[in-house]
Amino acid sequence: MNNPNQNQNVSGSSPYGSSVNNYRTGMSNRPVTNYNTRPTGYQQPGGAYYTGYMTRPMAGTNTPSYQDQARNMTNAYNNAINYSGIYNNQKPNSYGLPSAEKKRTKIVKKFSEKYDLYLTDREIKRIVDASYLSSGWAREICYMNQKYDTVYAWYASMNPWLKVYLYAFQQQEISSDFAMQERIVYDAFNTVFSDVCNESSLTIDQAIRRINEKYLTNFDETTFMIAYRYMESKGKKYSFAFNQVLNTQEDIDELLSKYEGTPTGTPLR
């Protein structure tokens, strides 16, 4: 395959504006780039998604040299490593879990069956695999390895939003990235609450019943309030009645209305 750069003109009229060798050696008429400073408008690398790569120098501009670009790519690589949290020489906390994959799988599967979490084999494997890279998922398996008198005691540990999601939703989405998992849970809660909890007269029991019927979920009052308070902590508000106040006068008026409209001798039903 021909080199696309083989027949390019390397004179001053080339698309680059000067020879490639001049860019590499710094022997062109342009001033040598000062590595200790950055040109005006030049984006300083540092963000996790910054690549630091430029496809070609721009003629007639104070463009970073190839040495600068190579250094920027190295910085971007290091930033990506630090962002991932995987190769930063910090071994995830295993919380005393067995190192064998089969044993961790057995813990998650047994807990899922006991409390009807509806986790598939694929989802269980993803949780187990993630536990070797993520302290968050390792901690969740550790919680599953405890004995509880009731499932509500499980909610009392860290990250109750995740536990409610795993319990209330029959179809879950599992991510090995714990931060992404929280986003998945947030979106799931927001979907059902935004759809159903949009009436100020709707009671909590009515909202729970509608959500469970429409989305095949398993919310009860406790799990519903855990999810609601979590969304509230994220700045989300939904319309429904926390307390249904009975109006005695309206109830009496309704009964009188029924009585007055009933023929004599006909018993009330």
C-alpha atoms as an extended CHARMM CRD file, in Angstrom:
* protein
*
       269  EXT
         1         1  MET       CA              0.0000000000        0.0000000000        0.0000000000  PROA      1               0.0000000000
         2         2  ASN       CA              1.3910000000        3.3980000000       -0.9670000000  PROA      2               0.0000000000
         3         3  ASN       CA              2.2650000000        5.8440000000        1.7370000000  PROA      3               0.0000000000
         4         4  PRO       CA             -0.2480000000        8.7130000000        1.3950000000  PROA      4               0.0000000000
         5         5  ASN       CA              2.5110000000       11.1280000000        2.3690000000  PROA      5               0.0000000000
         6         6  GLN       CA              5.0670000000        9.7600000000       -0.1020000000  PROA      6               0.0000000000
         7         7  ASN       CA              4.3710000000       12.1290000000       -2.9840000000  PROA      7               0.0000000000
         8         8  GLN       CA              3.5790000000       15.2190000000       -0.9510000000  PROA      8               0.0000000000
         9         9  ASN       CA              5.5370000000       18.3730000000       -1.6670000000  PROA      9               0.0000000000
        10        10  VAL       CA              7.7940000000       19.1420000000        1.2670000000  PROA      10              0.0000000000
        11        11  SER       CA              8.6360000000       22.6460000000        0.1490000000  PROA      11              0.0000000000
        12        12  GLY       CA              7.3450000000       25.8050000000        1.7170000000  PROA      12              0.0000000000
        13        13  SER       CA              4.2830000000       25.6020000000       -0.4800000000  PROA      13              0.0000000000
        14        14  SER       CA              3.2610000000       22.2330000000        0.9260000000  PROA      14              0.0000000000
        15        15  PRO       CA             -0.0100000000       21.9310000000        2.8690000000  PROA      15              0.0000000000
        16        16  TYR       CA              2.0220000000       22.0540000000        6.0670000000  PROA      16              0.0000000000
        17        17  GLY       CA              3.6520000000       25.3390000000        5.1250000000  PROA      17              0.0000000000
        18        18  SER       CA              7.2460000000       24.0470000000        5.6080000000  PROA      18              0.0000000000
        19        19  SER       CA              9.1230000000       20.7780000000        5.5010000000  PROA      19              0.0000000000
        20        20  VAL       CA              8.3910000000       17.9410000000        7.8530000000  PROA      20              0.0000000000
        21        21  ASN       CA             12.0220000000       17.8760000000        8.8910000000  PROA      21              0.0000000000
        22        22  ASN       CA             11.8320000000       21.5070000000        9.9030000000  PROA      22              0.0000000000
        23        23  TYR       CA              8.9470000000       20.7010000000       12.2120000000  PROA      23              0.0000000000
        24        24  ARG       CA             10.8080000000       17.7980000000       13.7520000000  PROA      24              0.0000000000
        25        25  THR       CA             14.2140000000       19.4790000000       14.1380000000  PROA      25              0.0000000000
        26        26  GLY       CA             13.0480000000       23.0150000000       14.8070000000  PROA      26              0.0000000000
        27        27  MET       CA             15.4580000000       24.3030000000       12.1030000000  PROA      27              0.0000000000
        28        28  SER       CA             12.8300000000       26.3050000000       10.2380000000  PROA      28              0.0000000000
        29        29  ASN       CA             12.6750000000       30.0610000000       10.2780000000  PROA      29              0.0000000000
        30        30  ARG       CA              9.9530000000       29.8960000000       12.8900000000  PROA      30              0.0000000000
        31        31  PRO       CA             10.9950000000       30.4990000000       16.4840000000  PROA      31              0.0000000000
        32        32  VAL       CA             11.5590000000       27.3820000000       18.5760000000  PROA      32              0.0000000000
        33        33  THR       CA              8.5920000000       26.5330000000       20.7390000000  PROA      33              0.0000000000
        34        34  ASN       CA              9.0870000000       27.3150000000       24.3880000000  PROA      34              0.0000000000
        35        35  TYR       CA              8.1090000000       24.1440000000       26.2080000000  PROA      35              0.0000000000
        36        36  ASN       CA              7.5480000000       26.0190000000       29.4630000000  PROA      36              0.0000000000
        37        37  THR       CA              4.7390000000       28.1170000000       28.0570000000  PROA      37              0.0000000000
        38        38  ARG       CA              1.5850000000       27.4980000000       26.0970000000  PROA      38              0.0000000000
        39        39  PRO       CA              0.4110000000       29.6200000000       23.1550000000  PROA      39              0.0000000000
        40        40  THR       CA             -2.5990000000       31.8220000000       23.6380000000  PROA      40              0.0000000000
        41        41  GLY       CA             -5.8230000000       29.8750000000       23.1620000000  PROA      41              0.0000000000
        42        42  TYR       CA             -4.0840000000       26.5370000000       23.4960000000  PROA      42              0.0000000000
        43        43  GLN       CA             -6.1170000000       24.0530000000       25.5130000000  PROA      43              0.0000000000
        44        44  GLN       CA             -4.1900000000       22.7850000000       28.5030000000  PROA      44              0.0000000000
        45        45  PRO       CA             -4.6060000000       19.0090000000       28.8650000000  PROA      45              0.0000000000
        46        46  GLY       CA             -5.9970000000       17.7090000000       32.0870000000  PROA      46              0.0000000000
        47        47  GLY       CA             -9.5290000000       16.4980000000       31.4490000000  PROA      47              0.0000000000
        48        48  ALA       CA            -10.1790000000       12.7820000000       31.3730000000  PROA      48              0.0000000000
        49        49  TYR       CA            -11.4820000000       12.9890000000       27.8130000000  PROA      49              0.0000000000
        50        50  TYR       CA             -8.8060000000       15.3310000000       26.4380000000  PROA      50              0.0000000000
        51        51  THR       CA             -6.7870000000       13.5630000000       23.7570000000  PROA      51              0.0000000000
        52        52  GLY       CA             -4.0160000000       16.1230000000       23.3330000000  PROA      52              0.0000000000
        53        53  TYR       CA             -3.7110000000       15.1080000000       19.6730000000  PROA      53              0.0000000000
        54        54  MET       CA             -3.7080000000       17.3590000000       16.6350000000  PROA      54              0.0000000000
        55        55  THR       CA             -3.8180000000       15.7780000000       13.1920000000  PROA      55              0.0000000000
        56        56  ARG       CA             -1.5600000000       18.3270000000       11.4980000000  PROA      56              0.0000000000
        57        57  PRO       CA              0.1210000000       21.6440000000       12.2710000000  PROA      57              0.0000000000
        58        58  MET       CA             -1.5770000000       24.7190000000       10.8920000000  PROA      58              0.0000000000
        59        59  ALA       CA              0.6100000000       26.8350000000        8.6550000000  PROA      59              0.0000000000
        60        60  GLY       CA              1.3190000000       30.3300000000        9.8370000000  PROA      60              0.0000000000
        61        61  THR       CA              0.0850000000       29.7600000000       13.3840000000  PROA      61              0.0000000000
        62        62  ASN       CA              1.8500000000       29.2680000000       16.6640000000  PROA      62              0.0000000000
        63        63  THR       CA              1.0550000000       25.5480000000       16.7210000000  PROA      63              0.0000000000
        64        64  PRO       CA              2.5720000000       23.1920000000       19.3220000000  PROA      64              0.0000000000
        65        65  SER       CA              5.4800000000       21.1700000000       17.9860000000  PROA      65              0.0000000000
        66        66  TYR       CA              5.4320000000       17.4100000000       17.4970000000  PROA      66              0.0000000000
        67        67  GLN       CA              7.3170000000       17.0790000000       20.7810000000  PROA      67              0.0000000000
        68        68  ASP       CA              4.5240000000       18.9900000000       22.5110000000  PROA      68              0.0000000000
        69        69  GLN       CA              1.9080000000       16.8050000000       20.8810000000  PROA      69              0.0000000000
        70        70  ALA       CA              3.6820000000       13.6360000000       21.9600000000  PROA      70              0.0000000000
        71        71  ARG       CA              3.8860000000       14.9820000000       25.5080000000  PROA      71              0.0000000000
        72        72  ASN       CA              0.1840000000       15.8650000000       25.4140000000  PROA      72              0.0000000000
        73        73  MET       CA             -0.7470000000       12.3750000000       24.2700000000  PROA      73              0.0000000000
        74        74  THR       CA              1.2350000000       10.9400000000       27.1510000000  PROA      74              0.0000000000
        75        75  ASN       CA             -0.6100000000       13.2270000000       29.5570000000  PROA      75              0.0000000000
        76        76  ALA       CA             -3.9560000000       12.2170000000       28.0460000000  PROA      76              0.0000000000
        77        77  TYR       CA             -3.0430000000        8.5570000000       28.4680000000  PROA      77              0.0000000000
        78        78  ASN       CA             -2.1480000000        9.1090000000       32.1230000000  PROA      78              0.0000000000
        79        79  ASN       CA             -5.3690000000       11.0740000000       32.6560000000  PROA      79              0.0000000000
        80        80  ALA       CA             -7.4090000000        8.2240000000       31.1710000000  PROA      80              0.0000000000
        81        81  ILE       CA             -5.6660000000        5.7510000000       33.4520000000  PROA      81              0.0000000000
        82        82  ASN       CA             -6.3610000000        7.8610000000       36.5280000000  PROA      82              0.0000000000
        83        83  TYR       CA             -9.9770000000        8.3360000000       35.4530000000  PROA      83              0.0000000000
        84        84  SER       CA            -10.5740000000        4.6270000000       34.9990000000  PROA      84              0.0000000000
        85        85  GLY       CA             -9.3450000000        3.8590000000       38.4990000000  PROA      85              0.0000000000
        86        86  ILE       CA             -8.2450000000        0.4150000000       37.3430000000  PROA      86              0.0000000000
        87        87  TYR       CA             -4.5410000000        0.8080000000       36.6630000000  PROA      87              0.0000000000
        88        88  ASN       CA             -3.7060000000        3.4330000000       39.2550000000  PROA      88              0.0000000000
        89        89  ASN       CA             -1.9050000000        0.9750000000       41.5590000000  PROA      89              0.0000000000
        90        90  GLN       CA             -4.8400000000        0.9510000000       43.9710000000  PROA      90              0.0000000000
        91        91  LYS       CA             -6.0980000000       -2.5760000000       44.4290000000  PROA      91              0.0000000000
        92        92  PRO       CA             -9.8780000000       -2.6330000000       44.9900000000  PROA      92              0.0000000000
        93        93  ASN       CA            -10.9830000000       -3.5480000000       48.4790000000  PROA      93              0.0000000000
        94        94  SER       CA            -12.3000000000       -7.1200000000       48.4580000000  PROA      94              0.0000000000
        95        95  TYR       CA            -13.9560000000       -6.7580000000       51.8980000000  PROA      95              0.0000000000
        96        96  GLY       CA            -12.7980000000      -10.2310000000       52.8380000000  PROA      96              0.0000000000
        97        97  LEU       CA            -14.6180000000      -11.9600000000       49.9700000000  PROA      97              0.0000000000
        98        98  PRO       CA            -13.2710000000      -15.2810000000       48.6990000000  PROA      98              0.0000000000
        99        99  SER       CA            -10.9750000000      -14.7870000000       45.7370000000  PROA      99              0.0000000000
       100       100  ALA       CA            -12.4880000000      -17.6630000000       43.7360000000  PROA      100             0.0000000000
       101       101  GLU       CA            -15.0090000000      -16.5730000000       41.1220000000  PROA      101             0.0000000000
       102       102  LYS       CA            -17.2260000000      -19.6000000000       41.7290000000  PROA      102             0.0000000000
       103       103  LYS       CA            -17.5930000000      -18.7720000000       45.4110000000  PROA      103             0.0000000000
       104       104  ARG       CA            -18.5430000000      -15.1590000000       44.7270000000  PROA      104             0.0000000000
       105       105  THR       CA            -21.0200000000      -16.3210000000       42.1050000000  PROA      105             0.0000000000
       106       106  LYS       CA            -22.5800000000      -18.7100000000       44.6160000000  PROA      106             0.0000000000
       107       107  ILE       CA            -23.0440000000      -15.8600000000       47.1230000000  PROA      107             0.0000000000
       108       108  VAL       CA            -24.8670000000      -13.6160000000       44.6470000000  PROA      108             0.0000000000
       109       109  LYS       CA            -26.9710000000      -16.4130000000       43.1760000000  PROA      109             0.0000000000
       110       110  LYS       CA            -28.0660000000      -17.7280000000       46.5790000000  PROA      110             0.0000000000
       111       111  PHE       CA            -29.0170000000      -14.2390000000       47.7650000000  PROA      111             0.0000000000
       112       112  SER       CA            -30.8990000000      -13.5070000000       44.5450000000  PROA      112             0.0000000000
       113       113  GLU       CA            -32.9470000000      -16.6770000000       44.9060000000  PROA      113             0.0000000000
       114       114  LYS       CA            -33.6760000000      -16.0850000000       48.5940000000  PROA      114             0.0000000000
       115       115  TYR       CA            -35.0140000000      -12.5480000000       48.1140000000  PROA      115             0.0000000000
       116       116  ASP       CA            -36.4050000000      -12.8730000000       44.5650000000  PROA      116             0.0000000000
       117       117  LEU       CA            -34.0630000000      -10.3640000000       42.9510000000  PROA      117             0.0000000000
       118       118  TYR       CA            -34.6470000000      -11.9160000000       39.5000000000  PROA      118             0.0000000000
       119       119  LEU       CA            -30.9650000000      -11.5840000000       38.5990000000  PROA      119             0.0000000000
       120       120  THR       CA            -30.1010000000      -13.5630000000       35.4820000000  PROA      120             0.0000000000
       121       121  ASP       CA            -26.9160000000      -15.6130000000       35.1580000000  PROA      121             0.0000000000
       122       122  ARG       CA            -25.5410000000      -12.9160000000       32.8460000000  PROA      122             0.0000000000
       123       123  GLU       CA            -26.2290000000      -10.1740000000       35.3840000000  PROA      123             0.0000000000
       124       124  ILE       CA            -24.7550000000      -12.2330000000       38.2170000000  PROA      124             0.0000000000
       125       125  LYS       CA            -21.5980000000      -12.8170000000       36.1990000000  PROA      125             0.0000000000
       126       126  ARG       CA            -21.2960000000       -9.0930000000       35.4710000000  PROA      126             0.0000000000
       127       127  ILE       CA            -21.5820000000       -8.2630000000       39.1790000000  PROA      127             0.0000000000
       128       128  VAL       CA            -19.0060000000      -10.8800000000       40.1070000000  PROA      128             0.0000000000
       129       129  ASP       CA            -16.5780000000       -9.8320000000       37.3730000000  PROA      129             0.0000000000
       130       130  ALA       CA            -16.9410000000       -6.1930000000       38.4060000000  PROA      130             0.0000000000
       131       131  SER       CA            -16.2120000000       -7.0400000000       42.0440000000  PROA      131             0.0000000000
       132       132  TYR       CA            -12.5570000000       -7.6820000000       41.1260000000  PROA      132             0.0000000000
       133       133  LEU       CA            -12.2220000000       -4.1520000000       39.7270000000  PROA      133             0.0000000000
       134       134  SER       CA            -14.7290000000       -2.1490000000       41.7510000000  PROA      134             0.0000000000
       135       135  SER       CA            -14.7240000000       -1.7870000000       45.5200000000  PROA      135             0.0000000000
       136       136  GLY       CA            -18.3700000000       -0.7250000000       45.2440000000  PROA      136             0.0000000000
       137       137  TRP       CA            -19.5010000000       -4.0160000000       43.7270000000  PROA      137             0.0000000000
       138       138  ALA       CA            -17.2370000000       -6.0260000000       46.0340000000  PROA      138             0.0000000000
       139       139  ARG       CA            -18.9280000000       -4.3340000000       48.9850000000  PROA      139             0.0000000000
       140       140  GLU       CA            -22.3670000000       -5.1920000000       47.5860000000  PROA      140             0.0000000000
       141       141  ILE       CA            -21.4620000000       -8.8800000000       47.3780000000  PROA      141             0.0000000000
       142       142  CYS       CA            -20.1690000000       -8.6390000000       50.9330000000  PROA      142             0.0000000000
       143       143  TYR       CA            -23.5990000000       -7.3410000000       52.0210000000  PROA      143             0.0000000000
       144       144  MET       CA            -25.2130000000      -10.2590000000       50.2020000000  PROA      144             0.0000000000
       145       145  ASN       CA            -23.0170000000      -12.6100000000       52.2010000000  PROA      145             0.0000000000
       146       146  GLN       CA            -24.5860000000      -11.4800000000       55.4920000000  PROA      146             0.0000000000
       147       147  LYS       CA            -27.5620000000      -13.0000000000       57.2870000000  PROA      147             0.0000000000
       148       148  TYR       CA            -30.7010000000      -10.8890000000       57.6280000000  PROA      148             0.0000000000
       149       149  ASP       CA            -33.8910000000      -11.5640000000       59.5330000000  PROA      149             0.0000000000
       150       150  THR       CA            -35.7730000000       -9.5740000000       56.9010000000  PROA      150             0.0000000000
       151       151  VAL       CA            -34.9600000000       -7.9870000000       53.5560000000  PROA      151             0.0000000000
       152       152  TYR       CA            -35.5390000000       -4.5750000000       55.1410000000  PROA      152             0.0000000000
       153       153  ALA       CA            -32.3860000000       -5.0350000000       57.2090000000  PROA      153             0.0000000000
       154       154  TRP       CA            -30.4890000000       -5.3280000000       53.9150000000  PROA      154             0.0000000000
       155       155  TYR       CA            -31.8000000000       -1.9080000000       52.8710000000  PROA      155             0.0000000000
       156       156  ALA       CA            -30.3190000000       -0.3970000000       56.0400000000  PROA      156             0.0000000000
       157       157  SER       CA            -26.7440000000       -0.8020000000       54.7330000000  PROA      157             0.0000000000
       158       158  MET       CA            -24.9850000000        1.5040000000       52.2800000000  PROA      158             0.0000000000
       159       159  ASN       CA            -26.4740000000        2.4220000000       48.8900000000  PROA      159             0.0000000000
       160       160  PRO       CA            -30.1070000000        1.5480000000       49.6390000000  PROA      160             0.0000000000
       161       161  TRP       CA            -31.0610000000        3.0210000000       46.2380000000  PROA      161             0.0000000000
       162       162  LEU       CA            -29.2330000000        0.1340000000       44.5300000000  PROA      162             0.0000000000
       163       163  LYS       CA            -30.7850000000       -2.4960000000       46.7650000000  PROA      163             0.0000000000
       164       164  VAL       CA            -34.2860000000       -1.1640000000       46.1510000000  PROA      164             0.0000000000
       165       165  TYR       CA            -33.6170000000       -1.1950000000       42.4080000000  PROA      165             0.0000000000
       166       166  LEU       CA            -32.4140000000       -4.8080000000       42.4910000000  PROA      166             0.0000000000
       167       167  TYR       CA            -35.4330000000       -5.8520000000       44.5670000000  PROA      167             0.0000000000
       168       168  ALA       CA            -38.2620000000       -3.7920000000       43.0610000000  PROA      168             0.0000000000
       169       169  PHE       CA            -37.4930000000       -4.1660000000       39.3570000000  PROA      169             0.0000000000
       170       170  GLN       CA            -37.9090000000       -7.5850000000       37.7810000000  PROA      170             0.0000000000
       171       171  GLN       CA            -35.7970000000       -6.5390000000       34.8030000000  PROA      171             0.0000000000
       172       172  GLN       CA            -32.5460000000       -4.8450000000       35.7700000000  PROA      172             0.0000000000
       173       173  GLU       CA            -29.6160000000       -3.4280000000       33.8900000000  PROA      173             0.0000000000
       174       174  ILE       CA            -26.2060000000       -4.0670000000       35.4640000000  PROA      174             0.0000000000
       175       175  SER       CA            -23.0780000000       -2.0620000000       34.7050000000  PROA      175             0.0000000000
       176       176  SER       CA            -19.5690000000       -2.9540000000       35.8730000000  PROA      176             0.0000000000
       177       177  ASP       CA            -18.9940000000        0.7810000000       36.3940000000  PROA      177             0.0000000000
       178       178  PHE       CA            -20.5280000000        1.6670000000       39.7510000000  PROA      178             0.0000000000
       179       179  ALA       CA            -21.0680000000        5.3270000000       38.8240000000  PROA      179             0.0000000000
       180       180  MET       CA            -22.8640000000        4.2570000000       35.6530000000  PROA      180             0.0000000000
       181       181  GLN       CA            -24.9560000000        1.8540000000       37.7220000000  PROA      181             0.0000000000
       182       182  GLU       CA            -26.1880000000        4.7390000000       39.8330000000  PROA      182             0.0000000000
       183       183  ARG       CA            -27.1580000000        6.6010000000       36.6680000000  PROA      183             0.0000000000
       184       184  ILE       CA            -29.1090000000        3.5610000000       35.4880000000  PROA      184             0.0000000000
       185       185  VAL       CA            -30.9940000000        3.4190000000       38.7910000000  PROA      185             0.0000000000
       186       186  TYR       CA            -31.6620000000        7.1690000000       38.6980000000  PROA      186             0.0000000000
       187       187  ASP       CA            -33.1480000000        6.9240000000       35.2060000000  PROA      187             0.0000000000
       188       188  ALA       CA            -35.3060000000        3.9310000000       36.1800000000  PROA      188             0.0000000000
       189       189  PHE       CA            -36.7410000000        5.6740000000       39.2470000000  PROA      189             0.0000000000
       190       190  ASN       CA            -37.3090000000        8.8790000000       37.3150000000  PROA      190             0.0000000000
       191       191  THR       CA            -39.1320000000        7.0440000000       34.5320000000  PROA      191             0.0000000000
       192       192  VAL       CA            -41.7400000000        5.4360000000       36.7700000000  PROA      192             0.0000000000
       193       193  PHE       CA            -42.1750000000        8.3980000000       39.1170000000  PROA      193             0.0000000000
       194       194  SER       CA            -42.4920000000       10.9760000000       36.3370000000  PROA      194             0.0000000000
       195       195  ASP       CA            -45.0760000000        8.8330000000       34.5870000000  PROA      195             0.0000000000
       196       196  VAL       CA            -47.2800000000        7.9800000000       37.5550000000  PROA      196             0.0000000000
       197       197  CYS       CA            -46.6660000000       10.5340000000       40.3070000000  PROA      197             0.0000000000
       198       198  ASN       CA            -48.0950000000       13.5590000000       38.5340000000  PROA      198             0.0000000000
       199       199  GLU       CA            -51.3340000000       14.1610000000       40.4220000000  PROA      199             0.0000000000
       200       200  SER       CA            -51.4230000000       16.1460000000       43.6520000000  PROA      200             0.0000000000
       201       201  SER       CA            -54.4300000000       14.1360000000       44.8640000000  PROA      201             0.0000000000
       202       202  LEU       CA            -52.7480000000       10.7750000000       44.2280000000  PROA      202             0.0000000000
       203       203  THR       CA            -51.9950000000        8.9180000000       47.4510000000  PROA      203             0.0000000000
       204       204  ILE       CA            -48.8250000000        6.9200000000       48.0400000000  PROA      204             0.0000000000
       205       205  ASP       CA            -50.7430000000        3.6480000000       48.0410000000  PROA      205             0.0000000000
       206       206  GLN       CA            -52.3980000000        4.5390000000       44.7520000000  PROA      206             0.0000000000
       207       207  ALA       CA            -49.0620000000        5.5380000000       43.2250000000  PROA      207             0.0000000000
       208       208  ILE       CA            -47.4610000000        2.2590000000       44.3350000000  PROA      208             0.0000000000
       209       209  ARG       CA            -50.3220000000        0.2180000000       42.9180000000  PROA      209             0.0000000000
       210       210  ARG       CA            -50.2160000000        2.0130000000       39.5630000000  PROA      210             0.0000000000
       211       211  ILE       CA            -46.4330000000        1.6880000000       39.2390000000  PROA      211             0.0000000000
       212       212  ASN       CA            -46.4770000000       -2.0080000000       40.1000000000  PROA      212             0.0000000000
       213       213  GLU       CA            -49.3000000000       -2.7210000000       37.6510000000  PROA      213             0.0000000000
       214       214  LYS       CA            -47.8180000000       -0.7570000000       34.7650000000  PROA      214             0.0000000000
       215       215  TYR       CA            -44.1180000000       -1.5730000000       35.1550000000  PROA      215             0.0000000000
       216       216  LEU       CA            -44.3660000000       -5.0160000000       36.8080000000  PROA      216             0.0000000000
       217       217  THR       CA            -42.3440000000       -3.7650000000       39.7570000000  PROA      217             0.0000000000
       218       218  ASN       CA            -42.4630000000       -4.8900000000       43.3720000000  PROA      218             0.0000000000
       219       219  PHE       CA            -42.5730000000       -1.6220000000       45.3190000000  PROA      219             0.0000000000
       220       220  ASP       CA            -44.0880000000       -1.4260000000       48.7660000000  PROA      220             0.0000000000
       221       221  GLU       CA            -44.3580000000        1.6290000000       50.9740000000  PROA      221             0.0000000000
       222       222  THR       CA            -40.8290000000        1.2350000000       52.3790000000  PROA      222             0.0000000000
       223       223  THR       CA            -39.0340000000        0.7180000000       49.0770000000  PROA      223             0.0000000000
       224       224  PHE       CA            -41.1240000000        3.4410000000       47.4470000000  PROA      224             0.0000000000
       225       225  MET       CA            -40.1060000000        5.9770000000       50.0830000000  PROA      225             0.0000000000
       226       226  ILE       CA            -36.4210000000        4.9600000000       49.8810000000  PROA      226             0.0000000000
       227       227  ALA       CA            -36.5220000000        5.5440000000       46.1370000000  PROA      227             0.0000000000
       228       228  TYR       CA            -38.4810000000        8.7880000000       46.5220000000  PROA      228             0.0000000000
       229       229  ARG       CA            -36.0870000000       10.2170000000       49.1110000000  PROA      229             0.0000000000
       230       230  TYR       CA            -33.1300000000        9.2700000000       46.9390000000  PROA      230             0.0000000000
       231       231  MET       CA            -34.6060000000       11.1440000000       43.9730000000  PROA      231             0.0000000000
       232       232  GLU       CA            -35.4660000000       14.0480000000       46.2480000000  PROA      232             0.0000000000
       233       233  SER       CA            -31.7930000000       14.2180000000       47.2970000000  PROA      233             0.0000000000
       234       234  LYS       CA            -30.9760000000       14.5910000000       43.5810000000  PROA      234             0.0000000000
       235       235  GLY       CA            -33.3210000000       17.5660000000       43.2720000000  PROA      235             0.0000000000
       236       236  LYS       CA            -36.2980000000       15.7350000000       41.7400000000  PROA      236             0.0000000000
       237       237  LYS       CA            -39.8490000000       16.4390000000       42.9160000000  PROA      237             0.0000000000
       238       238  TYR       CA            -43.0100000000       14.5570000000       42.0610000000  PROA      238             0.0000000000
       239       239  SER       CA            -46.6810000000       15.3170000000       42.6980000000  PROA      239             0.0000000000
       240       240  PHE       CA            -48.6820000000       13.0970000000       44.9870000000  PROA      240             0.0000000000
       241       241  ALA       CA            -50.3330000000       13.3460000000       48.4000000000  PROA      241             0.0000000000
       242       242  PHE       CA            -48.2450000000       12.3090000000       51.3810000000  PROA      242             0.0000000000
       243       243  ASN       CA            -51.3650000000       12.3220000000       53.5340000000  PROA      243             0.0000000000
       244       244  GLN       CA            -54.9760000000       11.9230000000       52.5230000000  PROA      244             0.0000000000
       245       245  VAL       CA            -57.0870000000       14.0780000000       54.8440000000  PROA      245             0.0000000000
       246       246  LEU       CA            -60.6780000000       12.9290000000       55.1420000000  PROA      246             0.0000000000
       247       247  ASN       CA            -63.3230000000       15.6200000000       54.9280000000  PROA      247             0.0000000000
       248       248  THR       CA            -66.1070000000       14.5320000000       57.3050000000  PROA      248             0.0000000000
       249       249  GLN       CA            -68.6100000000       17.0890000000       56.0420000000  PROA      249             0.0000000000
       250       250  GLU       CA            -68.1810000000       15.9050000000       52.4540000000  PROA      250             0.0000000000
       251       251  ASP       CA            -68.6850000000       12.3140000000       53.5610000000  PROA      251             0.0000000000
       252       252  ILE       CA            -71.9200000000       13.2440000000       55.4130000000  PROA      252             0.0000000000
       253       253  ASP       CA            -73.1950000000       15.2610000000       52.4440000000  PROA      253             0.0000000000
       254       254  GLU       CA            -72.5420000000       12.3070000000       50.1440000000  PROA      254             0.0000000000
       255       255  LEU       CA            -74.4680000000        9.9470000000       52.4390000000  PROA      255             0.0000000000
       256       256  LEU       CA            -77.4150000000       12.3850000000       52.7510000000  PROA      256             0.0000000000
       257       257  SER       CA            -77.4840000000       12.7670000000       48.9900000000  PROA      257             0.0000000000
       258       258  LYS       CA            -77.7290000000        9.0010000000       48.5690000000  PROA      258             0.0000000000
       259       259  TYR       CA            -80.4190000000        8.7680000000       51.2880000000  PROA      259             0.0000000000
       260       260  GLU       CA            -82.5890000000       11.5360000000       49.8200000000  PROA      260             0.0000000000
       261       261  GLY       CA            -82.4650000000        9.9370000000       46.4040000000  PROA      261             0.0000000000
       262       262  THR       CA            -83.4700000000        6.5060000000       47.7150000000  PROA      262             0.0000000000
       263       263  PRO       CA            -87.1900000000        5.4840000000       47.4810000000  PROA      263             0.0000000000
       264       264  THR       CA            -88.9570000000        4.8580000000       50.7910000000  PROA      264             0.0000000000
       265       265  GLY       CA            -88.7140000000        1.3050000000       52.0230000000  PROA      265             0.0000000000
       266       266  THR       CA            -85.7010000000        0.4910000000       49.8910000000  PROA      266             0.0000000000
       267       267  PRO       CA            -82.7050000000       -0.4190000000       52.0520000000  PROA      267             0.0000000000
       268       268  LEU       CA            -79.4390000000        1.4200000000       51.5230000000  PROA      268             0.0000000000
       269       269  ARG       CA            -76.6250000000       -0.5400000000       49.9490000000  PROA      269             0.0000000000
